[in-house]
Amino acid sequence: MPDRSRKRPRDINQLAAQLVNEGTDPDSVPDPGAGKDPAAVALGRKGGRIGGRIRAANMTPEARSESARKAAEARWAASRRSREGI
């Protein structure tokens, strides 16, 4: 992701040269995992993988039905909004 605080050159030729250099420089491609703690990533992944299953097991059948109904309503509402162009 580009650094938004960096100023771009006003001269069109300098700007073009900078854009070409940024686009073709293999070192300028950011590492998506940079700056993340591997232990925290693993822990978050572990919790995310089992979270829904355990949550559903702890819910009563009525609560699961209510949750599913609300989710379906949200999906249909989103579909309606996209069709209406809102």
C-alpha atoms as a printed R data frame, in Angstrom:
   type eleno elety resid chain resno       x       y       z
1  ATOM     1    CA   MET     A     1   0.000   0.000   0.000
2  ATOM     2    CA   PRO     A     2   1.434   3.395  -0.883
3  ATOM     3    CA   ASP     A     3   2.542   5.784   1.803
4  ATOM     4    CA   ARG     A     4  -0.027   8.608   1.687
5  ATOM     5    CA   SER     A     5   2.063  11.084   3.649
6  ATOM     6    CA   ARG     A     6   4.776  11.161   0.987
7  ATOM     7    CA   LYS     A     7   4.543  14.103  -1.402
8  ATOM     8    CA   ARG     A     8   4.600  13.450  -5.119
9  ATOM     9    CA   PRO     A     9   6.709  15.616  -7.461
10 ATOM    10    CA   ARG     A    10   4.835  18.390  -9.246
11 ATOM    11    CA   ASP     A    11   6.836  18.019 -12.453
12 ATOM    12    CA   ILE     A    12   5.034  15.565 -14.751
13 ATOM    13    CA   ASN     A    13   8.287  13.951 -15.912
14 ATOM    14    CA   GLN     A    14   9.554  13.403 -12.387
15 ATOM    15    CA   LEU     A    15   6.168  12.024 -11.385
16 ATOM    16    CA   ALA     A    16   6.163   9.615 -14.328
17 ATOM    17    CA   ALA     A    17   9.674   8.437 -13.479
18 ATOM    18    CA   GLN     A    18   8.719   7.914  -9.841
19 ATOM    19    CA   LEU     A    19   5.600   5.927 -10.757
20 ATOM    20    CA   VAL     A    20   7.545   3.696 -13.143
21 ATOM    21    CA   ASN     A    21  10.218   3.092 -10.500
22 ATOM    22    CA   GLU     A    22   7.624   2.237  -7.848
23 ATOM    23    CA   GLY     A    23   5.762  -0.070 -10.203
24 ATOM    24    CA   THR     A    24   8.769  -1.999 -11.437
25 ATOM    25    CA   ASP     A    25  10.937  -2.131  -8.307
26 ATOM    26    CA   PRO     A    26  10.681  -5.666  -6.858
27 ATOM    27    CA   ASP     A    27  11.807  -4.414  -3.438
28 ATOM    28    CA   SER     A    28   8.862  -2.037  -3.174
29 ATOM    29    CA   VAL     A    29   6.308  -4.867  -2.940
30 ATOM    30    CA   PRO     A    30   5.209  -4.939   0.706
31 ATOM    31    CA   ASP     A    31   5.204  -8.209   2.598
32 ATOM    32    CA   PRO     A    32   1.632  -8.841   3.832
33 ATOM    33    CA   GLY     A    33   2.921 -10.603   6.955
34 ATOM    34    CA   ALA     A    34   5.439  -7.939   7.886
35 ATOM    35    CA   GLY     A    35   4.939  -6.466  11.315
36 ATOM    36    CA   LYS     A    36   2.651  -9.253  12.536
37 ATOM    37    CA   ASP     A    37   3.504 -11.462  15.465
38 ATOM    38    CA   PRO     A    38   3.428 -15.075  14.196
39 ATOM    39    CA   ALA     A    39   2.229 -16.354  17.573
40 ATOM    40    CA   ALA     A    40  -0.682 -13.895  17.573
41 ATOM    41    CA   VAL     A    41  -1.589 -14.821  13.995
42 ATOM    42    CA   ALA     A    42  -1.610 -18.521  14.872
43 ATOM    43    CA   LEU     A    43  -3.708 -17.927  17.978
44 ATOM    44    CA   GLY     A    44  -6.240 -15.812  16.075
45 ATOM    45    CA   ARG     A    45  -6.497 -18.412  13.341
46 ATOM    46    CA   LYS     A    46  -7.018 -21.174  15.891
47 ATOM    47    CA   GLY     A    47  -9.801 -19.263  17.637
48 ATOM    48    CA   GLY     A    48 -11.452 -18.309  14.355
49 ATOM    49    CA   ARG     A    49 -11.517 -21.877  13.119
50 ATOM    50    CA   ILE     A    50 -13.300 -23.276  16.164
51 ATOM    51    CA   GLY     A    51 -15.274 -20.213  17.260
52 ATOM    52    CA   GLY     A    52 -18.470 -20.699  15.267
53 ATOM    53    CA   ARG     A    53 -18.727 -24.392  16.015
54 ATOM    54    CA   ILE     A    54 -18.377 -23.894  19.780
55 ATOM    55    CA   ARG     A    55 -20.729 -20.899  19.750
56 ATOM    56    CA   ALA     A    56 -23.390 -22.965  17.971
57 ATOM    57    CA   ALA     A    57 -22.916 -25.866  20.403
58 ATOM    58    CA   ASN     A    58 -23.481 -23.531  23.370
59 ATOM    59    CA   MET     A    59 -26.650 -21.989  21.912
60 ATOM    60    CA   THR     A    60 -30.142 -23.354  22.439
61 ATOM    61    CA   PRO     A    61 -32.050 -24.466  19.321
62 ATOM    62    CA   GLU     A    62 -34.224 -21.346  19.637
63 ATOM    63    CA   ALA     A    63 -31.177 -19.080  19.819
64 ATOM    64    CA   ARG     A    64 -29.625 -20.793  16.778
65 ATOM    65    CA   SER     A    65 -32.872 -20.340  14.874
66 ATOM    66    CA   GLU     A    66 -33.042 -16.646  15.833
67 ATOM    67    CA   SER     A    67 -29.417 -16.108  14.803
68 ATOM    68    CA   ALA     A    68 -29.989 -17.834  11.458
69 ATOM    69    CA   ARG     A    69 -33.170 -15.803  10.870
70 ATOM    70    CA   LYS     A    70 -31.338 -12.521  11.533
71 ATOM    71    CA   ALA     A    71 -28.510 -13.558   9.214
72 ATOM    72    CA   ALA     A    72 -30.934 -14.443   6.434
73 ATOM    73    CA   GLU     A    73 -32.737 -11.118   6.858
74 ATOM    74    CA   ALA     A    74 -29.421  -9.267   6.629
75 ATOM    75    CA   ARG     A    75 -28.503 -11.147   3.435
76 ATOM    76    CA   TRP     A    76 -31.870 -10.429   1.841
77 ATOM    77    CA   ALA     A    77 -31.707  -6.772   2.898
78 ATOM    78    CA   ALA     A    78 -28.300  -6.429   1.277
79 ATOM    79    CA   SER     A    79 -29.641  -8.062  -1.884
80 ATOM    80    CA   ARG     A    80 -32.604  -5.678  -1.959
81 ATOM    81    CA   ARG     A    81 -30.367  -2.643  -1.465
82 ATOM    82    CA   SER     A    82 -28.112  -3.660  -4.337
83 ATOM    83    CA   ARG     A    83 -31.094  -4.225  -6.643
84 ATOM    84    CA   GLU     A    84 -32.619  -0.868  -5.758
85 ATOM    85    CA   GLY     A    85 -29.311   0.897  -6.306
86 ATOM    86    CA   ILE     A    86 -29.071   2.352  -2.820
